[in-house]
Amino acid sequence: MNCHAFKTKLIGPSFYEIQKRYQDDDHDSLANHILNGSKGRWGDVQMPSNTKLNLSEAAKVIQWIFKNAGDSTINFFAGLEGSFRLNPPDATFKDVILVASYTDHGSSEQPSKNLKGEDIILIHENN
């Protein structure tokens, strides 16, 4: 999430752009690009290797990108704080589910303790 955003370009392409470009490609080769890095696939910026992941975890990342990034009903936000506005649902939708999760990656001063948290909120339209 430091280099890629869900639907907009950061340092690297968005997950949406990745899903769109590689939808017919072999997912194993994409997982290898996550593990080993690459250069020249999206311009001159080099994608560094991700040595903290194994092949199975990289494959799960690819699975997640292809499952979620092409779905126009999903938005994914990263950050410590923020806000967003919900448009009123159309007549076919009465509920909105908001899932918020956190994984502590630590810092150079404080190593990660792999702390994780998640909360789910159901926003229900009352008629």
Secondary structure by P-SEA (a helix, b strand, c coil): ccccccccccccccaaaaaaacccccaaaaaaaaacccccccccbbbbbcccccaaaaaaaaaaaaaccccccbbbbbcccbbbbbccccccccbbbbbbbbbbcccccccccbbbbbbbbbbbbcc
